[in-house]
Amino acid sequence: MTQMKERAIEMIQRIPDDDMLYVINILQNLEQMTTKKETDREQAMAAFQDLLKYRGRLPKDFDEDKELAEAREERYGNIG
């Protein structure tokens, strides 16, 4: 057991039984946060793998300035 866990157990042992409900509530919230982090990480990796499927080379005649101008025109039109 790590020193941090031992310290946490010692602190919990000093807490009166009447206040243990608060400790349990905090621990449950921490557990949910940890589970959510793992789920978020898995979703992020799945999204990244999905993006990798679309990587490839652009055509030799690809003009990024033209593409950007067209995208801006499409999105914003003649604002201003």
C-alpha positions in Angstrom: 0.0 0.0 0.0 1.3 3.4 -0.9 2.0 6.1 1.8 -0.8 8.2 0.3 -3.3 5.4 0.8 -2.1 4.7 4.3 -2.4 8.4 5.2 -5.9 8.4 3.8 -6.9 5.4 5.9 -5.5 7.0 9.0 -7.5 10.1 8.4 -10.7 8.1 7.8 -10.1 6.2 11.0 -10.1 9.4 12.9 -13.4 10.6 11.5 -16.4 10.0 13.8 -18.9 7.4 12.5 -21.6 10.1 12.3 -19.6 11.9 9.6 -18.7 8.8 7.6 -21.7 9.5 5.3 -19.8 12.6 4.0 -16.7 10.6 3.4 -18.6 7.9 1.5 -20.2 10.6 -0.6 -16.9 12.1 -1.5 -15.4 8.8 -2.3 -18.3 7.9 -4.6 -17.9 11.2 -6.4 -14.2 10.5 -6.9 -14.9 7.1 -8.2 -17.4 8.4 -10.7 -14.9 11.0 -11.9 -12.2 8.3 -12.4 -14.6 6.2 -14.4 -15.6 9.2 -16.5 -12.0 10.0 -17.2 -11.4 6.4 -18.5 -14.5 6.6 -20.7 -13.5 10.0 -22.0 -10.0 8.7 -22.9 -11.5 5.7 -24.6 -13.9 7.9 -26.7 -11.0 10.2 -27.6 -8.9 7.3 -28.8 -11.7 5.9 -30.8 -12.3 9.3 -32.4 -8.6 9.6 -33.2 -8.6 6.2 -34.8 -11.6 7.2 -36.8 -9.8 10.4 -38.0 -6.8 8.3 -39.0 -8.9 6.5 -41.5 -9.4 9.7 -43.5 -5.7 10.8 -43.7 -4.1 10.8 -47.0 -2.6 13.0 -49.6 -4.2 16.0 -51.2 -4.3 16.4 -54.9 -1.2 18.1 -56.4 -3.3 20.9 -57.7 -4.8 21.6 -54.3 -4.9 25.4 -53.5 -5.4 25.9 -49.8 -5.8 29.7 -50.2 -8.6 29.2 -52.7 -10.2 26.5 -50.5 -10.0 28.9 -47.5 -11.5 31.8 -49.4 -14.4 29.6 -50.7 -15.1 28.2 -47.1 -15.1 31.8 -45.7 -17.5 32.9 -48.5 -19.8 30.0 -47.9 -19.8 30.5 -44.1 -19.9 34.2 -43.8 -21.0 35.5 -47.1 -20.8 39.3 -47.5 -20.7 40.2 -43.8 -19.2 43.6 -43.2 
